[in-house]
Amino acid sequence: MQFLIELDGPIVDLQDRIYQAHRIVQAGLGLPSRDSREFWRLYRKGADLAEIVRPTRVGQLQDYASRFAEVVASDALFDLDQPRADVSASLASLSEIAPCSLIAMRPNAHAAQRLLDRNDLGRFFRTLRMLSKDRSVRLSQLVELGGGSNQSVAVVSSESLAILTREADLVVVGVAGGPCTPRRLRQAGAGAVYPDLGGLVEAIRTRDDELMRTGFRSPRR
Protein backbone atom coordinates (compact mmCIF):
# COMPACT_ATOMS: atom_id res chain seq x y z
CA MET A 1 0.00 0.00 0.00
CA GLN A 2 1.06 3.59 -0.63
CA PHE A 3 -0.35 7.13 -0.59
CA LEU A 4 -0.08 9.34 -3.67
CA ILE A 5 -0.75 12.83 -2.34
CA GLU A 6 -1.47 15.85 -4.50
CA LEU A 7 0.67 18.84 -3.59
CA ASP A 8 -1.83 21.60 -4.32
CA GLY A 9 -4.73 21.41 -1.90
CA PRO A 10 -3.91 18.62 0.55
CA ILE A 11 -0.45 20.04 1.32
CA VAL A 12 -0.49 23.64 0.10
CA ASP A 13 -3.08 26.35 0.68
CA LEU A 14 -3.69 27.74 -2.82
CA GLN A 15 -6.06 30.56 -2.00
CA ASP A 16 -3.56 33.44 -1.85
CA ARG A 17 -1.89 32.47 -5.14
CA ILE A 18 -5.11 31.91 -7.07
CA TYR A 19 -6.81 35.08 -5.87
CA GLN A 20 -3.70 37.21 -6.38
CA ALA A 21 -3.36 35.86 -9.94
CA HIS A 22 -7.02 36.75 -10.54
CA ARG A 23 -6.49 40.29 -9.26
CA ILE A 24 -3.40 40.83 -11.43
CA VAL A 25 -5.13 39.63 -14.59
CA GLN A 26 -8.41 41.35 -13.78
CA ALA A 27 -6.65 44.70 -13.28
CA GLY A 28 -4.51 44.26 -16.40
CA LEU A 29 -7.59 43.66 -18.56
CA GLY A 30 -9.68 46.37 -16.92
CA LEU A 31 -12.29 43.89 -15.68
CA PRO A 32 -14.69 44.65 -12.81
CA SER A 33 -13.21 43.90 -9.40
CA ARG A 34 -14.57 41.20 -7.12
CA ASP A 35 -13.84 40.73 -3.43
CA SER A 36 -12.21 37.50 -2.29
CA ARG A 37 -15.27 36.12 -0.53
CA GLU A 38 -17.46 36.37 -3.63
CA PHE A 39 -14.66 35.17 -5.89
CA TRP A 40 -14.19 32.01 -3.83
CA ARG A 41 -17.93 31.38 -3.53
CA LEU A 42 -18.20 31.32 -7.32
CA TYR A 43 -14.89 29.52 -7.92
CA ARG A 44 -15.64 26.70 -5.49
CA LYS A 45 -19.13 26.05 -6.82
CA GLY A 46 -17.72 25.69 -10.34
CA ALA A 47 -19.35 28.80 -11.80
CA ASP A 48 -18.86 29.58 -15.47
CA LEU A 49 -15.81 31.72 -16.11
CA ALA A 50 -18.05 34.46 -17.53
CA GLU A 51 -19.86 34.72 -14.18
CA ILE A 52 -16.58 35.02 -12.28
CA VAL A 53 -14.85 37.41 -14.68
CA ARG A 54 -17.79 39.50 -15.98
CA PRO A 55 -16.20 40.46 -19.33
CA THR A 56 -17.01 43.88 -20.77
CA ARG A 57 -15.93 43.21 -24.35
CA VAL A 58 -15.54 40.40 -26.86
CA GLY A 59 -12.41 38.30 -26.40
CA GLN A 60 -11.80 39.12 -22.74
CA LEU A 61 -12.70 35.63 -21.53
CA GLN A 62 -10.06 34.04 -23.75
CA ASP A 63 -7.52 36.70 -22.76
CA TYR A 64 -8.28 36.17 -19.09
CA ALA A 65 -7.96 32.37 -19.30
CA SER A 66 -4.61 32.43 -21.09
CA ARG A 67 -3.10 35.19 -18.91
CA PHE A 68 -4.36 33.63 -15.70
CA ALA A 69 -2.69 30.31 -16.57
CA GLU A 70 0.63 32.15 -17.06
CA VAL A 71 0.41 34.32 -13.95
CA VAL A 72 -0.74 31.62 -11.53
CA ALA A 73 2.25 29.47 -12.57
CA SER A 74 4.82 32.27 -12.20
CA ASP A 75 7.75 32.00 -9.80
CA ALA A 76 6.72 35.20 -8.01
CA LEU A 77 3.34 33.83 -7.02
CA PHE A 78 4.62 30.40 -6.06
CA ASP A 79 6.30 32.14 -3.14
CA LEU A 80 2.83 32.91 -1.75
CA ASP A 81 2.20 29.20 -1.21
CA GLN A 82 2.09 28.11 2.41
CA PRO A 83 1.56 24.66 3.93
CA ARG A 84 -1.82 24.03 5.45
CA ALA A 85 -2.11 24.07 9.23
CA ASP A 86 -0.83 20.94 10.99
CA VAL A 87 0.14 19.31 7.68
CA SER A 88 3.52 18.18 9.01
CA ALA A 89 1.94 16.20 11.85
CA SER A 90 -0.59 14.64 9.47
CA LEU A 91 2.12 13.64 7.00
CA ALA A 92 4.15 12.10 9.81
CA SER A 93 1.14 9.97 10.75
CA LEU A 94 0.39 8.93 7.17
CA SER A 95 4.02 8.05 6.45
CA GLU A 96 3.95 5.72 9.46
CA ILE A 97 0.94 3.93 7.96
CA ALA A 98 2.35 3.55 4.44
CA PRO A 99 4.96 5.12 2.12
CA CYS A 100 3.97 8.48 0.64
CA SER A 101 4.74 9.95 -2.78
CA LEU A 102 3.93 13.49 -3.88
CA ILE A 103 2.24 14.27 -7.20
CA ALA A 104 1.79 17.71 -8.73
CA MET A 105 0.29 19.20 -11.88
CA ARG A 106 2.17 22.48 -11.66
CA PRO A 107 4.79 23.22 -14.33
CA ASN A 108 7.53 24.45 -12.01
CA ALA A 109 9.32 21.54 -10.30
CA HIS A 110 11.98 23.80 -8.78
CA ALA A 111 9.38 25.96 -7.05
CA ALA A 112 7.69 22.84 -5.68
CA GLN A 113 10.98 21.55 -4.33
CA ARG A 114 11.77 24.93 -2.75
CA LEU A 115 8.44 24.84 -0.97
CA LEU A 116 9.15 21.37 0.42
CA ASP A 117 12.67 22.32 1.49
CA ARG A 118 11.60 25.62 3.05
CA ASN A 119 9.02 23.86 5.23
CA ASP A 120 10.94 20.62 5.88
CA LEU A 121 8.24 18.51 4.22
CA GLY A 122 10.34 16.58 1.71
CA ARG A 123 11.36 14.06 4.38
CA PHE A 124 7.89 12.53 4.33
CA PHE A 125 7.96 11.57 0.64
CA ARG A 126 9.80 8.89 -1.29
CA THR A 127 9.39 10.78 -4.56
CA LEU A 128 8.07 13.99 -6.09
CA ARG A 129 6.48 13.35 -9.48
CA MET A 130 5.51 16.23 -11.76
CA LEU A 131 2.64 15.10 -13.97
CA SER A 132 2.52 15.83 -17.68
CA LYS A 133 0.27 18.47 -19.23
CA ASP A 134 -0.86 15.81 -21.71
CA ARG A 135 -3.85 13.94 -20.30
CA SER A 136 -3.02 10.55 -21.78
CA VAL A 137 0.58 10.77 -20.58
CA ARG A 138 -0.62 11.89 -17.15
CA LEU A 139 -2.93 8.88 -16.94
CA SER A 140 -0.06 6.56 -17.87
CA GLN A 141 2.10 8.15 -15.16
CA LEU A 142 -0.60 7.53 -12.55
CA VAL A 143 -1.07 3.91 -13.64
CA GLU A 144 2.70 3.44 -13.36
CA LEU A 145 2.84 5.13 -9.95
CA GLY A 146 -0.06 3.01 -8.76
CA GLY A 147 1.84 -0.13 -9.63
CA GLY A 148 -1.28 -1.91 -10.83
CA SER A 149 -2.62 -2.15 -7.28
CA ASN A 150 -5.94 -0.83 -6.05
CA GLN A 151 -4.26 -0.41 -2.69
CA SER A 152 -2.57 2.71 -3.97
CA VAL A 153 -4.56 5.54 -2.39
CA ALA A 154 -4.71 8.86 -4.23
CA VAL A 155 -5.35 11.85 -1.95
CA VAL A 156 -6.47 14.74 -4.16
CA SER A 157 -8.11 18.16 -4.09
CA SER A 158 -8.71 18.78 -7.80
CA GLU A 159 -11.50 17.41 -9.97
CA SER A 160 -9.14 16.59 -12.82
CA LEU A 161 -6.92 14.41 -10.64
CA ALA A 162 -9.90 12.77 -8.96
CA ILE A 163 -11.16 11.73 -12.39
CA LEU A 164 -7.76 10.53 -13.61
CA THR A 165 -6.80 8.62 -10.48
CA ARG A 166 -10.17 6.88 -10.60
CA GLU A 167 -9.50 5.93 -14.22
CA ALA A 168 -6.10 4.62 -13.10
CA ASP A 169 -7.98 2.23 -10.76
CA LEU A 170 -6.71 3.82 -7.56
CA VAL A 171 -8.63 4.29 -4.33
CA VAL A 172 -9.52 8.00 -4.45
CA VAL A 173 -9.88 10.13 -1.31
CA GLY A 174 -10.68 13.83 -1.55
CA VAL A 175 -9.40 16.68 0.60
CA ALA A 176 -11.75 19.62 0.27
CA GLY A 177 -9.31 22.31 1.34
CA GLY A 178 -8.51 23.31 -2.23
CA PRO A 179 -10.65 25.22 -4.71
CA CYS A 180 -13.03 22.27 -5.16
CA THR A 181 -16.08 21.51 -2.98
CA PRO A 182 -16.78 18.09 -1.41
CA ARG A 183 -19.76 17.61 -3.74
CA ARG A 184 -17.68 18.23 -6.85
CA LEU A 185 -14.89 15.94 -5.62
CA ARG A 186 -17.40 13.12 -5.04
CA GLN A 187 -18.91 13.67 -8.48
CA ALA A 188 -15.40 13.47 -9.97
CA GLY A 189 -14.75 10.08 -8.36
CA ALA A 190 -13.61 10.55 -4.76
CA GLY A 191 -15.11 7.78 -2.67
CA ALA A 192 -14.59 9.67 0.60
CA VAL A 193 -13.89 13.35 1.29
CA TYR A 194 -12.35 14.97 4.38
CA PRO A 195 -11.62 18.61 5.24
CA ASP A 196 -7.86 18.05 5.54
CA LEU A 197 -5.19 15.37 5.90
CA GLY A 198 -5.84 15.28 9.63
CA GLY A 199 -9.39 14.20 8.86
CA LEU A 200 -8.03 11.34 6.76
CA VAL A 201 -5.67 10.27 9.55
CA GLU A 202 -8.59 10.21 11.98
CA ALA A 203 -10.75 8.29 9.49
CA ILE A 204 -8.05 5.63 9.19
CA ARG A 205 -7.72 5.43 12.97
CA THR A 206 -11.47 4.99 13.51
CA ARG A 207 -12.06 2.90 10.38
CA ASP A 208 -14.59 5.43 9.13
CA ASP A 209 -17.42 3.77 7.19
CA GLU A 210 -17.12 6.08 4.19
CA LEU A 211 -13.40 5.37 3.90
CA MET A 212 -13.87 1.61 4.24
CA ARG A 213 -16.47 1.66 1.43
CA THR A 214 -13.82 2.97 -0.99
CA GLY A 215 -11.96 -0.33 -0.66
CA PHE A 216 -9.28 1.15 1.57
CA ARG A 217 -7.51 -1.37 3.75
CA SER A 218 -4.98 -0.42 6.41
CA PRO A 219 -1.76 -2.41 6.03
CA ARG A 220 -1.11 -5.04 8.65
CA ARG A 221 1.60 -4.11 11.11
N, C-alpha and C positions, 0 to 999 in steps of 0.2 A: 504494500500500500504506500501511496505517496500523496502529498498535497501539491497541486499546481495553483499558485496564488497570483492573481492579477495584481500588478503594482498599483495602478490607478483606481482608487476607490477603496479596496480593502486595506491597503497600506498607506496610501497618500490621500490627503484631503485636497480635492481638485478645485474647490469652490473659488478660491482667490484667483487662481490662474485663469479659469474659464471666464469668470465675470470681468476680470481686468482685460482679457483679450476682447471680449464683447465691447467694453467701453472704448478701447482704442480704435477698433474698427468702426463702431457706431459714430464716434466723433469724426474720424477721418472721412466718412462718407456723408456726414451731415444728416444722419438719421435721428429721429426723435429719441430722447433719452428715456431710460427705464430704470427704476430703482432696483436694488438687488433682490429685495423680497419678491417683487412681481416677476422679475426675470426668472428667478429660480422656481416660482410656482408654475410658470409656463413651461420652462425647460424640463422640469421633472415629470410633468404630465404628458410630455411628448407632443406639445403643441406644434402646429405647422410653423415653419420658419417665418412665413409672412406675418403671422400673429405676433411672434417675438420681436421681429425687426421693424415692422411697420414701414415698408418702403414708400418713398414719396415720388419715385420716378421709375421708369422701365429700366431693367437691368441691374437695379441695386441688390436684388436678392442674390443673383449670381456673383456680383462683386463682393458682397458680404461673405458668402460661403467660401470663396476662394481665399480672401484675405484673412478671414478668421482661422482657416486651417493653417496658414503660414504663421500668424502671430501666436496662436496658442502653442505651437511647437517650437517657438524661438527660445534660445538659451536664456535670454533675459527673464522671461516669464517662468521658466523651469525653476528659477531660484525662489519663486514664491511658494513652491511645493513644501508642505510640512507633513510629517507623519501624523496619523490620527492618534488621538489620546489612548494611552495604554497599549499601543500596538506592540511594543517590545515585549511586554509580559505575555501577551497573547501568542506571539510568534514563538516565544520560549516554550510555552505549553504545547503548541501544535508540533513543534520540532521534536518534542519528547515522545509524542504519539506516533509520528511517522516522518520520514524525510520530506523536506519542503524544497520546491523549486519555484522561482519567480518568473512570471511571464508578463510581457508588456507589448502594447501596440503603438508605443510612441517611437518616433523616428530617431531619437537622439540617445544612443546607448551610453555615451559618456556622461550626459546629464543624469541619467538614471543611476549610474554607478556612483557619481558624486553624491547624490542624495543618500544612497545606502551608506557610503563611507562617512558622510557628515554626521549621520545619526546612528552609526554603529549597528546597522541592521543586516549587513551582508553576511554576518556570521551565522545567521539562521538558515541560509539557503545553500543548497548544493550547487545550483546553477542559476544564471540569469539568462533568459532566452528572449531575444527581441523577435517578435513575430512579423512576418512579411506583410507588406501592403496588399499583395495579391491574395485573394480569398482562397483559391484552391491550394496555393502553397502554404498558407496559414493553416488550413485544415490538415494538410499532410504533416506539418510540424507538430500539431497537437496530437495526431494519431501516434506519431513517433514518440513524443514525450510521454504519452499515456502507456506506451509499451504493450498495447493490445489487451490491457486489463481494465475491467470495469471497477477495479478497486483503486484506480487513480481518481482522486477527488479534485475537481476544478472549483476554485473559490473565486467568484467573479462579481463585478459590479456593473458591467456593461452588457447591453442587450446583444450586441454582435458576438461577444465572446460566449455568452450563455448559449446562443444558438449553435455556434461552431463546436463548442465543447460537448454539447449534446449530440451533435452529428458525429463527433469523434468517439462516441460511446463511453463517455466519462460520466461519473456521478457529478452532478452540477449543483453547487450550493451558492446561493446569492448572498451578497453583503450589500445592503441598501444604503450605504453611506455615500455612494457616488451620485452622479446626476440622475440615476434611474430609480424609479419607485419599485417597491416590492411587487405590486401588481404586474408591472411591465416585465420585471425579471422572471416572475413565474410564467407569464405568457411566452417568454422567450425560451423557457426550458429548465429554469431552476426548480429543482424538486423541493427545496427548502430555502427559506430566506431569513436572515438574521440582521440585526441593526449594525453589527460590527463583528470583528474576529473574536472578541470576548464572548459574544453570544453563541458563536459556533463552538468555542471551547466548552462553554457551559452545556450546550446541547449534547456534545459528545459525552461529557461527564454524567449527565442524567439520562442518557439514551432517549433523547427527545423523540416522540412518535413521528413527527414530520421528517426528521432526519433519517430515522430508521426506514421509513417508507421509500426513501430514495435508493435503497440498496446499500447504504453505507454500513460497513462493518468495521468496528475497532479492531486493530491487530491484536493478536494474543501476546501477552507479555511473557 
